[in-house]
Every structure is written in C-alpha cells, then in structure tokens.
Amino acid sequence: MNGKRYLLDTNAVIQLLAGNPSLRKMVQDADFLAISVISKLEFLSYPDLTEDEKSAFH
C-alpha cells in the first residue's frame, strides 16, 4: 500500500476539531483517514460535547 493513510484515535480527533495546525496539515495531505468504532463511541459519549462539535465530527 502506498500513500499517507492514518487511523486517528480519540485524542487526535479532539485535537483536530480544536484546530491543531500540524494535525490539520497532516489530514489535508492524507490519502485515507479512518477512526475506529471505539474512538467514535468515546468521542460521541463525552458528556460536555456540544451540538457544534457533534456536527463537526460527522
């Protein structure tokens, strides 16, 4: 397999949505991005998650 392929964990998703510039650059240059079902559940089950954050995630 060639190209830049990344599996983001929950912390990476949080940092990406927070606007981390280095992570944002990495994601923009990626050929493929994925998150695990576990990371998705962890992120979406956070009790203080706003509707804007949920929308940005989806």
Secondary structure as GFF3:
##gff-version 3
##sequence-region A 1 58
A	DSSP	beta_strand	5	8	.	.	.	ID=ss1
A	DSSP	alpha_helix	10	17	.	.	.	ID=ss2
A	DSSP	alpha_helix	21	28	.	.	.	ID=ss3
A	DSSP	beta_strand	32	35	.	.	.	ID=ss4
A	DSSP	alpha_helix	37	44	.	.	.	ID=ss5
A	DSSP	alpha_helix	51	57	.	.	.	ID=ss6
###
